[in-house]
Amino acid sequence: MEPFTVDVPAEAVDDLRRRLRQTRWPDAATVDDWSQGVPLDWLREVCRYWAEEYDWTDCQARLNALPQATTVVDGLPLHFLHVPSPHAGALPLVLTHGWPGSVTEFLELVGPLTEPEDPRDAFSVVVPSLPGYGWSGAPTATGWGPARTADAWAEVMRRLGYERFGAQGGDIGSFVSANLGARHPDRVVGVHLNMVVTDPPPGQTEFDEREQRALDRLRAFRTDGSAYSHQHRTRPQTLGYGLTDSPAGQAAWILEKFAAWSDCDGDPVAALGIDRLLDDVSVYWFTGTATSSARMYWEMARAPEERTPRVDVPAGVSLFPHEIFLPPRTWVQRQLTDLRTWREHDSGGHFAAMERPAELVADVRELFGPLR
């Protein structure tokens, strides 16, 4: 274990601002909405703010206010936040982000989880950067999908002295967390997910209203919302050249998903705040991980079974209405066989830790309270 501090050189910040000011912009869309992609005027204003007003050092200071470390597992350096609770008996909990997320997603959760009003609700929190994301190393060979990542997380937790722990995640983090429960049931006391991807049972042809809504949502995503995923899982290297060279391109690629997947009425800046959005985009930019982060999709395409492992440890699910997938409980129970808690919320979306942190914390406490 090596202590770690985020330290982006001033020269890198200056280079970002120069590139933003020299962006070569495309022409505007022929529509006045997001149906052709990120609107030109909207992105120009975001990039103007990024170049002229955004302060990366504030995000860096908030990250560095929390203990961080790196350790090499299976040949790959892994970065993580590690915030032990001051309360005795706190349950260790590993939180895993996805794409286009980062460890910055969970900054608002750390305090409530580690230092709650009731010490019986306390967790010691570990927040790793996925392989190829943030300050973790980028794999130089194939094989780093959700299962291998889950095994690496289990080893990180062992090195931290945590033999029993819980797992929570959304997006790719949901696949990693599910694999933790499936592959390490002797150590993982429970798994909490805020995204579950599952199809109807084979052979089902008739659906009730709730099931039909889930099916329609799934079909809509596959028809109109999954082009990014297809590019990631087929040609991540080709995509990476443009995103690694153009901060405006990187911002557009990420912020389109915040607009589509968060409960924001088409304006993620108004809903989440421009600084929080740019914190996340800046992590990808300063670490140069546009390509390596996309490769996780390439890996998952070659090991689809890692997306839906059978999980027999206690599990909980939180569904927020603007999530990409909204499967009914009966479908999910085929994968999560010991489903203890199920919450369908009235607001919020894919980025639950940023959008509805209090609700997510409450749901995590509900599942893990009896499992300590």
C-alpha positions in Angstrom: 0.0 0.0 0.0 1.4 3.4 -1.0 -0.2 6.6 0.1 -1.5 8.6 -2.9 -2.2 12.3 -3.6 -3.9 13.7 -6.7 -1.5 16.2 -8.1 -2.3 17.6 -11.6 0.5 19.9 -12.7 -0.4 23.5 -13.5 1.0 22.9 -17.0 -1.7 20.3 -17.6 -4.4 22.8 -16.5 -2.9 25.4 -18.8 -2.8 23.0 -21.7 -6.5 22.1 -21.1 -7.5 25.8 -21.2 -5.5 26.4 -24.4 -7.1 23.4 -26.2 -10.6 24.6 -25.1 -9.9 28.1 -26.4 -8.7 26.7 -29.8 -11.5 24.2 -30.2 -12.6 23.7 -33.8 -16.4 23.6 -33.6 -18.8 21.8 -35.9 -21.9 23.4 -37.4 -25.0 23.4 -35.3 -27.6 20.6 -35.4 -30.7 21.0 -37.6 -32.9 20.5 -34.6 -33.3 22.6 -31.4 -33.1 19.6 -29.0 -30.7 16.8 -28.0 -32.0 14.3 -30.6 -28.9 14.7 -32.8 -26.6 15.0 -29.9 -25.2 17.7 -27.6 -26.4 21.1 -28.8 -23.6 23.4 -30.0 -24.5 26.5 -28.0 -24.9 24.5 -24.8 -21.5 22.8 -25.1 -19.8 26.0 -26.1 -20.9 27.6 -22.9 -19.8 24.6 -20.9 -16.4 24.6 -22.5 -16.1 28.4 -22.0 -16.8 28.0 -18.3 -14.3 25.0 -18.2 -11.6 27.2 -19.7 -12.2 30.5 -18.0 -13.9 29.9 -14.6 -13.7 26.3 -13.5 -11.2 25.6 -10.7 -9.8 22.1 -10.8 -7.8 22.7 -7.7 -11.1 22.7 -5.7 -11.9 19.2 -6.8 -8.4 18.1 -6.2 -8.5 19.5 -2.7 -11.7 17.6 -1.9 -10.2 14.4 -3.1 -7.0 14.9 -1.2 -9.0 15.7 2.0 -9.7 11.9 2.0 -7.1 9.2 2.5 -6.1 7.6 -0.7 -3.7 4.8 -1.7 -2.5 2.6 -4.5 -1.6 -1.0 -4.5 -0.6 -3.4 -7.3 -2.9 -6.4 -7.7 -2.3 -9.0 -10.5 0.3 -6.7 -12.0 -2.0 -3.6 -12.2 -1.7 -0.5 -10.0 -5.1 0.2 -8.4 -6.1 3.5 -6.9 -8.7 3.9 -4.1 -10.1 6.2 -1.5 -10.1 4.5 2.0 -12.0 6.3 4.7 -12.3 4.2 7.9 -15.2 5.1 10.2 -14.3 6.3 13.7 -17.0 4.0 15.1 -16.1 0.5 16.3 -17.9 -2.2 14.5 -18.4 -0.3 11.3 -19.0 -2.5 8.3 -16.5 -2.2 5.5 -18.2 -1.3 2.2 -16.6 -1.1 -1.2 -18.4 1.4 -3.6 -17.8 0.9 -7.3 -18.5 3.5 -10.0 -19.1 3.0 -13.7 -18.8 4.8 -17.0 -18.9 7.8 -17.4 -18.4 8.0 -13.6 -15.4 8.2 -11.3 -14.6 8.2 -7.6 -15.9 11.8 -7.5 -19.5 10.4 -7.7 -19.3 9.2 -4.2 -17.8 12.2 -2.4 -21.2 13.2 -0.9 -21.7 9.7 0.4 -18.5 9.4 2.4 -19.4 11.5 5.4 -23.0 10.1 5.9 -21.7 6.6 5.6 -18.6 6.8 7.8 -19.9 9.3 10.5 -23.7 8.8 10.8 -25.8 10.2 13.6 -26.3 6.6 14.8 -23.0 4.8 15.2 -24.8 1.5 14.4 -25.2 2.8 10.8 -21.5 3.3 10.3 -19.4 2.0 7.4 -15.7 2.1 6.6 -15.7 3.1 3.0 -13.4 2.0 0.1 -13.9 3.6 -3.3 -11.6 2.2 -6.0 -11.0 3.6 -9.5 -11.9 0.9 -12.0 -9.0 -0.6 -14.0 -8.2 1.9 -16.8 -10.2 4.7 -15.1 -9.0 7.6 -13.0 -5.7 7.0 -11.3 -5.8 3.2 -11.5 -3.4 1.7 -14.1 -4.6 1.0 -17.6 -4.4 -2.8 -18.4 -1.8 -3.5 -21.1 -3.3 -7.0 -21.9 -6.8 -8.3 -22.2 -8.8 -10.0 -19.5 -9.7 -7.1 -17.1 -13.5 -7.4 -17.1 -15.9 -7.3 -14.1 -15.0 -10.8 -12.7 -11.2 -10.1 -12.6 -11.9 -6.6 -11.2 -14.1 -8.2 -8.5 -11.3 -10.5 -7.6 -8.9 -7.6 -7.4 -11.3 -5.7 -5.1 -11.5 -8.7 -2.8 -7.7 -8.7 -2.6 -7.6 -4.9 -1.9 -10.1 -5.4 0.9 -8.0 -8.3 2.3 -4.9 -6.1 2.3 -6.8 -3.4 4.2 -7.7 -6.0 6.8 -11.3 -6.4 5.8 -12.3 -10.1 5.7 -16.1 -9.4 5.7 -17.5 -6.5 3.7 -20.4 -5.3 1.7 -20.4 -4.2 -2.0 -22.4 -1.4 -3.7 -22.4 -0.2 -7.2 -24.2 1.1 -10.3 -23.5 0.9 -14.0 -20.3 -1.2 -14.5 -20.0 -1.0 -10.7 -23.2 -3.1 -10.5 -21.5 -5.8 -12.6 -18.4 -5.7 -10.4 -20.4 -5.8 -7.2 -22.6 -8.7 -8.4 -19.4 -10.6 -9.3 -18.0 -9.9 -5.8 -21.1 -11.5 -4.3 -21.0 -14.4 -6.8 -17.3 -15.2 -6.6 -16.6 -14.4 -2.9 -19.8 -15.4 -1.0 -17.7 -16.4 2.0 -16.6 -12.8 2.5 -19.3 -10.6 1.0 -22.1 -10.1 3.4 -24.4 -8.5 0.9 -24.6 -6.7 -2.4 -26.6 -3.5 -3.1 -27.1 -2.3 -6.7 -28.7 0.8 -8.1 -28.7 -0.6 -11.7 -29.7 -4.1 -12.8 -29.6 -5.2 -16.4 -31.8 -8.3 -17.1 -34.0 -9.6 -19.8 -37.4 -11.2 -19.4 -37.4 -14.9 -18.7 -36.8 -17.0 -21.8 -40.1 -17.9 -23.5 -42.2 -15.2 -21.9 -44.6 -13.7 -24.4 -47.2 -11.9 -22.4 -46.4 -9.0 -20.1 -48.3 -7.0 -17.5 -48.2 -3.2 -17.5 -45.0 -3.0 -15.3 -43.2 -5.6 -17.3 -44.2 -4.0 -20.6 -42.9 -0.6 -19.4 -39.5 -2.3 -18.6 -39.4 -4.0 -22.0 -40.2 -0.7 -23.8 -37.5 1.1 -21.9 -35.0 -1.7 -22.8 -35.9 -1.6 -26.5 -35.8 2.2 -26.6 -32.3 2.2 -25.2 -31.1 -0.5 -27.6 -32.6 1.4 -30.5 -31.7 5.0 -29.8 -29.5 5.2 -26.8 -26.7 2.6 -27.1 -24.5 3.8 -29.9 -21.8 4.8 -27.4 -21.8 1.3 -26.0 -21.5 -0.3 -29.4 -18.5 1.9 -30.2 -16.9 1.1 -26.8 -17.3 -2.6 -27.2 -16.2 -2.8 -30.8 -13.7 0.0 -31.6 -12.6 1.7 -28.3 -9.2 2.4 -29.7 -10.5 4.4 -32.7 -12.8 6.4 -30.5 -10.0 7.2 -28.1 -7.9 9.2 -30.5 -10.4 12.0 -30.8 -11.5 12.1 -27.2 -7.9 12.0 -25.9 -6.9 15.0 -28.1 -10.0 17.2 -27.7 -11.4 18.2 -24.3 -14.5 19.5 -26.0 -15.0 16.1 -27.6 -14.4 14.4 -24.2 -17.0 16.7 -22.5 -19.6 16.1 -25.2 -19.1 12.3 -25.1 -19.7 12.2 -21.3 -22.2 15.0 -20.8 -24.6 13.6 -23.3 -25.0 10.7 -20.9 -25.6 12.9 -17.9 -28.4 14.6 -20.0 -29.9 11.3 -21.1 -29.7 9.3 -17.9 -30.1 11.8 -15.0 -33.4 13.2 -13.7 -32.6 16.6 -15.2 -35.4 17.6 -17.6 -32.8 17.9 -20.4 -30.4 20.2 -18.5 -27.8 18.4 -16.4 -26.1 21.7 -15.5 -29.2 23.0 -13.8 -29.8 19.6 -12.0 -26.3 18.7 -10.9 -24.2 21.9 -11.2 -21.6 22.6 -13.8 -18.7 22.2 -11.4 -19.7 18.7 -10.3 -20.1 17.7 -14.0 -16.7 19.1 -14.9 -15.1 17.5 -11.9 -16.0 14.1 -13.5 -15.1 15.1 -17.0 -11.8 16.5 -15.8 -10.8 13.2 -14.2 -11.0 11.6 -17.6 -9.2 14.4 -19.3 -6.3 14.8 -16.8 -5.7 11.0 -16.5 -6.0 10.5 -20.3 -8.4 7.5 -19.8 -10.9 8.0 -22.6 -9.6 4.9 -24.4 -8.7 2.6 -21.5 -12.1 3.3 -19.8 -14.0 2.3 -22.9 -12.1 -1.0 -23.2 -14.1 -2.4 -20.2 -17.0 -2.6 -22.6 -14.9 -4.5 -25.1 -14.0 -6.9 -22.3 -17.6 -7.4 -21.3 -18.7 -8.1 -24.8 -16.3 -11.1 -24.8 -17.5 -12.4 -21.4 -21.3 -11.6 -21.3 -21.8 -14.0 -18.5 -20.0 -11.5 -16.2 -22.9 -9.1 -16.6 -25.4 -11.3 -15.0 -23.8 -13.7 -12.5 -26.1 -15.6 -10.1 -25.8 -13.9 -6.7 -26.9 -16.0 -3.7 -25.7 -13.6 -0.9 -28.3 -11.1 0.5 -29.0 -8.4 -2.0 -30.8 -5.1 -2.3 -31.9 -2.9 -5.3 -32.7 0.8 -5.6 -34.4 1.8 -8.8 -34.6 5.5 -9.8 -37.1 6.4 -12.5 -34.7 7.9 -15.0 -32.4 4.8 -14.8 -31.5 3.2 -18.2 -33.1 -0.1 -17.2 -36.1 -0.6 -15.0 -36.7 -4.3 -14.7 -39.4 -5.6 -12.4 -38.6 -7.5 -9.2 -39.6 -10.8 -10.6 -37.0 -10.6 -13.4 -34.3 -9.5 -11.0 -34.9 -12.3 -8.5 -33.8 -14.8 -11.1 -30.3 -13.3 -10.7 -30.3 -12.0 -7.2 -31.8 -15.1 -5.5 -31.9 -13.7 -1.9 -33.3 -10.3 -2.6 -33.9 -8.7 0.8 -34.7 -5.0 -0.1 -36.4 -3.4 -3.1 -37.0 0.3 -3.5 -38.5 2.1 -6.5 -38.0 5.8 -6.0 -40.1 8.7 -7.3 -37.2 10.8 -8.7 -33.6 10.5 -9.6 -31.7 8.6 -12.3 -28.6 6.7 -13.3 -26.1 8.8 -11.2 -27.8 8.0 -7.9 -24.9 8.9 -5.6 -24.8 12.4 -7.1 -28.5 12.9 -7.7 -30.2 11.3 -4.7 -27.4 10.7 -2.1 -29.7 10.7 1.0 -32.0 8.1 -0.6 -29.2 5.9 -1.6 -27.5 6.0 1.8 -30.9 5.1 3.4 -31.3 2.1 1.1 -27.8 0.9 1.8 -28.4 1.1 5.5 -31.6 -0.7 5.2 -30.0 -3.7 3.5 -26.8 -3.9 5.5 -28.3 -3.1 8.9 -29.3 -6.7 9.7 -26.2 -8.1 8.1 -23.5 -6.6 10.3 
